[in-house]
């Protein structure tokens, strides 16, 4: 999704998130770069249908002008057993 897609989804009201929990987070810093991994557990409905799930995520951060900026993010649904 693009940023515009994400904002439109929020404005539409079609997606309703009631809970978003991040856990199992690990931060690895490499000078002015960092990689953050973890798990998201999201309770959500989309157009009235339950779309709750768990995801693994990886975010890549770079320190620019003294501030941390996220330059890449990825998440994938955790397969159910």
N, C-alpha and C positions, 0 to 999 in steps of 0.2 A: 504494500500500500504506500502511496505517496503521502506526504504531510497533508495535502489538500483532501485526499480521500479520507484520511483519519479525522480531520476536522469536520468534514461533511457528515460522516457517520455519527459523530458526537452531536452535531446540530440537529440531525434528523430525529433523534430519540429512539431509533430502531434498536440500538444496542444499549442495554442497561447493565452496568457492572455494580454488583452489590458488595463484592469483596475482592481484594487483590492482595495476596500475601507473597512476599519474597522471602526465600530461605535458602539454606545450603550455599550461601554466597561465599565466594573466594575471590580475593583481590590479589593480583600479582603485578607489582610495579617494576618497570624496567626503565629507569631514568625518567625521561619525560613522557613515557608511554605506560599504559596500564591495561590489563585485561581483567574483566570481571565476569565470572560465571556463576550460575545459580539456577534456582527453580522458582517459577511463578505458579501459584495456584489461584485461578480466577473463577469466580462465580458470576455468571453472566447469562442474560437472555438476549436473543436477537429476534426481533419481530415476534416476541412472546414465546419463542422456543428456547429451552435450556441448552446453552452452548458451553457450559462450564467445562474446564479442562485444566491440565497441568502442562507446563512447558519448560524446557531447558533453554537458557539464554546465554549468550556471549555478547558482551559490550566491549568495545575498544575505545580507550580514552587517550587523548594527547594533551599535554600541558603546553598551552600557548599564552604568552604574555602573562604568566603567573596564574592562569586559570585553567581548570580541567574542562575539556570539551569532548563530548562523545562524538566520534567520527564514524563509527560503524556499529550496527546492532543486528543481532540475528536471534530468532527463537524458533523452536520446533516443538510440536506436540509430542509429549511422552506417550509412547505406545502403551496401550492397556494390555495387561497380562491375561 
